[in-house]
Amino acid sequence: MINRKKTQRLYQEEGLVVRRRRSRKRAVGTRAPAPVLALPNQRWSLDFVHDQMASGRRFRVLNVVDDVTRECLRAVPDTSISGRRVVRELAELIAERGKPGMIVSDNGTELTSNAVLAWCGEMGVEWHYIAPGRPMQNGFCESFNGRMRDELLNETLFLSLAHARVEIAAWVEDYNQKRPHSALGYATPAAFAAKLDMQWPASLRPTGSAAHCFNRAHAQQRGSALIETGGKLGVTSPRLGGGRKRGACANALGRSRGGFTSKIHARCDNQGLPVGFVLTGGEASDYTAAEPLMAIPVAAPKALLADKGYDGDRFRESLLIRGILPVIPPRSNRKVPEHPDYRRYRNRNRVERMFGKLKQQRRIATRYDKTVLSFESFLNLAATPLWLKSFINKA
């Protein structure tokens, strides 16, 4: 009889260690999806959702979602969906709707198979794989999967695969044609897509990702804007008046300390002239005043300049879906580099100069103890001389 230590020593000397199985290499793509234009067919998201029939046999559903219009382009239920099946379904979908600017998916074995990679090379489709363990990077399709599970899969007993296909097709039709979506202004995905098609006819619609479509020349035609964390936020709009020699066509939003417990948030035009103010608590986030400032009834923005504090994938996505070009410097720890137009970004200092002029007015610098109504009245009085000079120049 020998002890455990001797057994382990002899086991290692004879090379009897069980060989560990190594996981195969995954396809490596761009981890964060690139920004897209607010147009249909600019980016599709793919993902699988699983369920089982009454007999206990499991099946899965391949969902394809348009990230801009939120339409479910295809929901394919089957007991087995391989990489070749994914390619076949995408080829049929492209024949119906045209080629997308990009496709986003996770790192599943079906979506990283040789069949998918070869098909992407042949078709010239840009495919982005999210980072492992980061499903929020494919949030549009994940959100759709959750809604399908809550409203259909968990509430329906599927008797057969044919029954599942009928029920899923009916639910998808209702989702696209009759279900209002809060992110689309409570319009249905089909109605929102039709509205975008009217704004951008097929003959004038740019193709590919927004990184290729939003070049410098196109951006200068549509205007520019500003944003800064702990400072300024700006949005472009059509020019308010002619005869001005300096600056691009832009509105601007900004934030400055208004005392020990308050912040002043302002929205300005392309020359740094304020068009509205919002007063919040000093500890409140800048996002608290962003929506009220964006709701000011002026011309719609076309681009946005911001400092690196606003550098987030979710914020960039929301701007691009609205048709706003973000010009935001990347953070130092950002994994996927961004290349903003720094020449345009320099216009951000106009909001700072506007706040400097307001603070030079003594009635703004010493009235921190007043009520919200009175303090906002002082802001309007201080902003009036800035606009008077503009009106005199126009006259």
C-alpha positions in Angstrom: 0.0 0.0 0.0 1.4 3.4 -1.0 0.2 6.9 0.1 -1.4 9.6 -2.0 1.7 11.7 -2.5 3.7 8.8 -4.0 0.8 8.0 -6.3 0.7 11.6 -7.5 4.5 11.6 -8.1 4.5 8.4 -10.1 1.5 9.7 -12.1 3.3 12.8 -13.1 6.6 11.1 -13.9 4.9 8.7 -16.3 3.1 11.6 -18.0 -0.3 10.3 -17.2 -1.8 13.7 -16.7 -5.1 14.1 -18.6 -4.8 16.5 -21.4 -6.9 19.6 -21.0 -9.2 20.5 -23.8 -8.6 24.0 -25.1 -11.4 26.1 -26.4 -11.3 26.8 -30.1 -10.4 30.3 -31.2 -13.3 32.7 -31.8 -13.7 35.1 -34.6 -12.4 38.5 -33.6 -14.1 41.6 -34.8 -14.7 45.1 -33.6 -16.0 44.8 -30.1 -18.1 47.9 -29.9 -20.6 48.5 -32.7 -19.8 51.6 -34.8 -22.4 54.4 -34.8 -25.1 54.3 -37.5 -27.2 56.9 -39.3 -30.9 57.2 -38.4 -32.0 55.2 -41.5 -33.5 51.8 -42.0 -31.2 49.0 -43.0 -28.2 50.6 -41.4 -27.6 47.9 -38.7 -29.1 44.6 -37.9 -28.8 42.7 -34.7 -28.9 38.9 -34.4 -29.5 36.7 -31.4 -31.1 33.4 -30.4 -33.9 32.7 -27.8 -34.7 29.2 -26.6 -38.0 27.5 -25.6 -39.5 24.0 -25.6 -42.7 22.4 -26.9 -45.4 20.5 -24.9 -43.6 17.2 -25.7 -40.4 18.5 -24.0 -38.5 18.9 -27.3 -36.5 22.1 -27.3 -36.3 24.6 -30.1 -34.7 28.0 -30.7 -35.6 31.1 -32.5 -33.2 33.2 -34.6 -34.3 36.9 -34.3 -33.1 39.6 -36.7 -33.8 43.2 -35.5 -33.3 46.6 -37.2 -31.6 48.7 -34.6 -32.9 52.0 -35.9 -36.6 51.2 -36.7 -36.9 48.4 -34.0 -38.5 46.2 -36.6 -38.3 42.4 -36.2 -37.1 41.6 -39.7 -37.2 37.8 -39.3 -37.9 35.3 -36.5 -36.9 31.8 -37.5 -38.0 28.9 -35.1 -36.4 25.5 -35.6 -35.0 22.7 -33.6 -31.5 23.2 -35.0 -30.1 26.3 -36.6 -26.5 26.0 -37.9 -24.2 28.6 -39.4 -25.2 27.7 -42.9 -28.9 28.1 -42.0 -28.1 31.6 -40.6 -26.3 32.5 -43.9 -29.3 31.2 -45.9 -31.8 33.2 -43.9 -29.7 36.4 -44.1 -29.3 36.0 -47.9 -33.0 35.7 -48.3 -33.5 38.8 -46.1 -31.0 40.8 -48.1 -32.7 39.8 -51.3 -35.9 41.3 -49.9 -34.6 44.5 -48.1 -31.1 45.1 -49.5 -27.7 44.8 -47.8 -27.3 46.3 -44.3 -24.5 48.6 -43.3 -23.4 46.2 -40.6 -24.6 43.2 -38.6 -24.0 42.9 -34.8 -24.1 39.6 -32.9 -22.5 37.8 -30.0 -19.8 35.2 -30.2 -22.0 32.1 -30.5 -20.6 29.1 -32.4 -23.2 29.4 -35.2 -22.4 33.1 -35.7 -18.6 32.6 -35.6 -18.6 29.6 -37.9 -16.6 29.4 -41.1 -19.8 29.5 -43.1 -20.7 32.9 -41.7 -17.2 34.3 -42.0 -16.9 33.2 -45.6 -20.3 34.6 -46.5 -19.3 38.0 -45.0 -16.3 38.1 -47.2 -18.2 37.2 -50.3 -21.1 39.7 -49.7 -18.9 42.5 -48.3 -21.0 42.7 -45.2 -19.5 44.4 -42.1 -20.0 42.1 -39.1 -19.3 43.2 -35.5 -18.9 40.8 -32.6 -19.6 42.2 -29.1 -17.2 41.6 -26.3 -17.6 38.3 -24.5 -19.8 38.6 -21.4 -21.2 42.0 -22.5 -24.7 41.3 -23.8 -25.6 45.0 -23.3 -23.5 45.8 -26.4 -26.3 43.9 -28.3 -29.0 45.6 -26.3 -31.6 46.1 -29.1 -31.9 42.4 -29.8 -31.6 41.4 -26.2 -34.5 43.8 -25.3 -36.6 42.3 -28.1 -35.8 38.8 -26.9 -37.0 39.7 -23.4 -40.2 41.1 -24.7 -40.8 38.0 -26.9 -40.2 35.7 -23.9 -42.5 37.7 -21.5 -45.4 38.2 -23.9 -45.3 35.0 -26.1 -43.0 32.2 -25.1 -43.8 32.2 -21.4 -47.6 32.5 -22.1 -48.0 30.0 -24.9 -47.9 26.2 -24.9 -46.6 25.1 -28.2 -48.0 21.7 -29.4 -45.6 21.3 -32.3 -43.0 23.2 -34.3 -45.6 24.1 -36.9 -47.8 25.6 -34.1 -44.8 27.6 -32.8 -44.1 29.0 -36.3 -47.7 30.2 -36.7 -47.8 31.8 -33.2 -44.4 33.5 -33.5 -45.3 34.9 -37.0 -48.6 36.3 -35.7 -46.9 37.9 -32.7 -44.1 39.5 -34.9 -46.7 40.9 -37.2 -48.6 42.5 -34.3 -45.3 43.8 -32.9 -44.3 45.5 -36.2 -47.6 46.8 -37.3 -49.7 47.5 -34.2 -47.5 47.8 -31.2 -46.4 51.4 -30.3 -42.7 51.8 -29.2 -41.8 54.4 -26.6 -38.3 54.9 -28.1 -39.9 55.8 -31.5 -42.2 58.4 -30.1 -44.9 55.8 -29.5 -45.1 55.0 -33.2 -45.1 51.5 -34.5 -41.9 50.2 -36.0 -43.5 49.9 -39.4 -44.8 53.4 -39.3 -41.5 54.8 -38.1 -39.6 53.0 -40.9 -42.1 54.3 -43.5 -41.5 57.9 -42.2 -37.8 57.5 -42.5 -38.2 56.1 -46.0 -40.1 59.3 -47.0 -37.4 61.5 -45.6 -34.6 59.6 -47.3 -35.6 58.1 -50.7 -33.7 55.0 -51.8 -31.9 57.0 -54.5 -30.5 59.5 -52.0 -29.9 57.1 -49.1 -26.3 56.6 -48.0 -25.0 53.1 -47.6 -22.6 51.6 -45.2 -21.9 52.6 -41.6 -22.1 56.1 -40.2 -18.3 56.1 -39.9 -18.1 56.2 -43.7 -21.2 58.3 -44.4 -20.6 61.2 -41.9 -17.5 62.6 -43.5 -16.3 66.1 -42.8 -17.8 67.8 -45.9 -21.3 66.3 -45.2 -21.1 67.3 -41.5 -20.2 70.9 -42.3 -23.2 71.1 -44.5 -25.5 70.0 -41.7 -23.9 72.1 -38.8 -22.1 71.4 -35.6 -22.6 71.4 -31.8 -21.0 71.4 -28.4 -21.1 69.5 -25.1 -18.9 69.4 -22.0 -19.1 67.5 -18.8 -19.3 69.9 -15.9 -19.5 72.5 -18.5 -21.2 72.8 -21.9 -23.5 70.8 -24.1 -24.3 71.9 -27.6 -26.5 71.0 -30.5 -26.5 72.4 -34.1 -29.5 73.7 -36.0 -30.1 75.7 -39.2 -28.7 79.2 -39.0 -31.0 81.7 -37.2 -29.9 84.7 -39.2 -27.6 85.8 -42.0 -24.7 88.1 -42.2 -22.6 86.4 -39.5 -19.1 85.7 -40.5 -17.9 83.4 -37.7 -18.9 80.0 -36.6 -20.9 77.0 -37.8 -24.7 76.7 -37.6 -25.1 75.4 -34.0 -27.1 75.7 -30.8 -25.3 75.0 -27.5 -26.3 73.8 -24.1 -24.2 74.4 -21.1 -23.9 74.1 -17.3 -22.3 76.5 -14.8 -22.4 76.8 -11.0 -25.1 79.1 -9.9 -24.2 79.1 -6.2 -23.6 76.6 -3.4 -26.7 74.5 -4.2 -27.7 75.2 -7.8 -26.6 74.8 -11.4 -27.4 76.9 -14.4 -28.0 75.0 -17.6 -28.3 77.1 -20.8 -29.0 76.4 -24.5 -27.3 78.8 -27.0 -27.4 79.4 -30.7 -24.4 79.1 -33.0 -23.0 82.5 -31.8 -23.2 81.6 -28.1 -26.4 83.6 -27.5 -28.7 81.9 -24.9 -32.1 80.8 -26.0 -33.2 79.2 -22.7 -32.2 78.3 -19.1 -32.9 75.5 -16.7 -32.0 75.7 -13.0 -31.3 72.4 -11.0 -29.7 71.4 -7.8 -26.0 71.6 -7.5 -25.7 67.8 -6.9 -27.9 66.9 -9.9 -26.4 65.3 -13.0 -26.1 67.3 -16.2 -28.4 64.7 -17.9 -31.2 66.0 -15.6 -31.4 69.3 -17.6 -30.5 67.8 -21.0 -34.1 66.8 -22.0 -35.7 70.1 -20.9 -33.1 72.0 -22.8 -33.6 69.9 -25.9 -37.3 70.4 -25.6 -37.0 74.2 -26.2 -39.0 74.9 -29.4 -36.2 75.9 -31.8 -34.9 74.3 -35.0 -34.0 70.6 -34.8 -30.3 69.9 -34.1 -28.0 68.1 -36.6 -24.8 67.5 -34.7 -23.5 67.6 -31.1 -20.2 68.6 -29.6 -19.4 67.4 -26.1 -16.4 66.8 -23.8 -15.2 63.4 -22.9 -17.5 63.1 -19.9 -20.3 62.4 -22.3 -18.3 59.7 -24.1 -20.6 56.7 -23.8 -21.8 54.1 -26.3 -25.4 54.5 -25.2 -25.3 58.3 -25.5 -23.7 58.2 -28.9 -26.4 55.7 -30.1 -29.2 57.9 -28.9 -27.8 60.9 -30.8 -27.3 58.9 -34.0 -30.8 57.5 -33.9 -32.1 61.0 -33.7 -30.0 62.0 -36.7 -27.4 64.0 -34.6 -23.7 63.6 -35.3 -21.7 63.3 -32.0 -18.4 65.1 -31.9 -17.0 63.9 -28.6 -13.4 63.2 -27.7 -12.8 59.7 -26.4 -11.9 58.9 -22.8 -8.4 57.7 -22.1 -9.6 54.2 -21.1 -11.8 53.7 -24.1 -11.2 50.3 -25.8 -12.5 51.2 -29.2 -10.9 54.5 -30.5 -13.0 57.3 -31.8 -11.8 60.0 -34.1 -13.9 63.2 -33.7 -13.5 66.4 -35.7 -11.3 68.4 -33.3 -11.4 71.4 -35.6 -15.2 71.6 -35.1 -14.9 70.7 -31.4 -13.0 74.0 -30.7 -16.3 75.9 -31.1 -17.4 74.5 -27.8 -15.8 77.4 -25.9 -18.5 79.8 -27.0 -20.8 78.4 -24.3 -18.0 79.1 -21.7 -17.7 82.7 -23.0 -21.4 83.2 -22.7 -21.4 82.0 -19.0 -18.4 84.4 -18.4 -20.4 87.3 -19.7 -23.4 86.4 -17.4 -21.2 86.1 -14.3 -19.8 89.6 -15.0 -23.3 90.9 -14.3 -23.3 91.6 -10.6 -27.0 90.7 -10.3 -26.1 87.1 -11.3 -23.1 86.8 -9.0 -24.8 87.9 -5.8 -28.4 86.6 -6.0 -27.9 83.0 -4.9 -30.3 83.4 -2.0 -33.4 84.1 -4.1 -36.1 81.8 -5.2 -36.0 79.7 -8.4 -38.4 82.1 -10.1 -36.6 85.2 -9.2 -33.2 83.8 -10.0 -34.3 82.7 -13.5 -35.7 86.2 -13.9 -32.3 87.6 -13.2 -30.8 85.2 -15.7 -33.2 86.5 -18.4 -32.4 90.1 -17.6 -28.6 89.4 -17.8 -29.1 87.6 -21.1 -31.0 90.5 -22.6 -28.0 92.8 -23.3 -26.3 89.9 -25.2 -29.3 89.7 -27.6 -29.7 93.5 -27.9 -26.3 93.7 -29.6 -27.3 91.1 -32.1 -30.6 92.8 -32.9 -28.9 96.1 -33.4 -26.4 94.5 -35.8 -29.3 93.0 -37.8 -31.1 96.3 -38.0 
